[in-house]
């Protein structure tokens, strides 16, 4: 019995046009946060008929990914499921569906999906054990810190067990043990391995430094550097960069930077996992910044968003106390 292989033949001109649109989409989405423009580019790509299932699946993934980023979860999920149907080996839409439940505010449902519905979700975030890191973040978001710790030794191999200090440090930030968080992250920084990117680590340890009130000069440098030169993490450094300006008495400059930056954060938190995870921190720092600037209305806005982002954190409790204080003024 012969084995027949299905082949696909696409117009080279169409393929060239589609890839050109995809390259433009990447720039608009990842470098400039122009989501509407990126979306229109992907819609244009669908105008060119292609048969290749890998490319068709990718296009549906790009479309669904953007819809989730814009908070249109139902449409996004439909397109991601279509991407999986066309090419079952495409893991990117599987990961995004799991993230979507987290973004919807359902961390336990996100864990359930990655455990039961999508057991083939390998190499989550490009890590061999990334699905374990995803589950630990879900537990942290839900305030189940001890459950999250179960996964820390499993995420890294035996040769790098000391790297669990990184995840311990992150957890302590959420819990409010800022001195301990700073100490753990400082140890990890010296023994750094690539379970995080350099930018991710610098953002995390600089948050710990601000909250622990230690190494503030280094923290200020990192936030300014990321804000000025990073294309993909700029929004995660902006509020903290504004906070240091406010502390230096540059109130007008701090407000001009912080207010639009916070609006961007709230927008991106609808569909970006990292932004959503750390929104409680940025919202709290926004509240502190606006207090230093004498803007009571925006300070209250920041503290309320902190509580909304993650009520299980120590910063949410501090925000509650700040709201009570501000409402008494």
C-alpha angles and dihedrals in degrees: 000000000000123000111224121201119207113232130197128211121196133183105259090217091056092048090051092050093047093051091047090054091047091054090051090047091055092053095047094045104039104028104033105020089230094151098169091052091047090050093052090051092054091048088053090053090059088062090073114076114233129172101192105112093208092057095041090051090049092052092052089047092052090049094047092044091055093046090055090046087056092049095254094130100164094053091042094053092050092054093045091052088050089053090053092047092053094045114013090188093065104106097179095080089046090057092045093053089054091048090049092064090052090050090050088058096257106117093161091052088050089055090048092052095050091046102042113014099036109029088150091065093121126172093021107199087358093297123120090225096027092124088066091052089049091052092048091053089050091054091047090052089052092050092248095131098162091052089052092053092061090073099046097086090045096054095066129045123250094262090062103038091132086068089077085082086077093059092041089053092050090051092051090055089058091045094048101246092130099164090053091045091053092049094049094046092047089057091048091048090060093049095038119172126177102266084109130028119250090250093051092050093047091052093048097046091044090054089052091049093054093048093044091043091229130124092008095162091058090045092052091050093050094048093046092046094050092044093051101039111021116092097190104034099036094107092055092057101040100085093047091048088053091049092060090050090053091050089054090054095254091132099158093048091046093052094045089054100038104047100057090036091056091049088053091050093052090049095048093043088071090071113008116087099207093046091050093047094053098034091103089063097045092046091052093048089048089055091049091047093051091047090055088050092051094244102136096175095056092041089058089047091055095047092049091051090050091056091045093049095055120349091185095070131096089236089059088056090048089049091053090053090048092051091052090050095047093047089056093056 
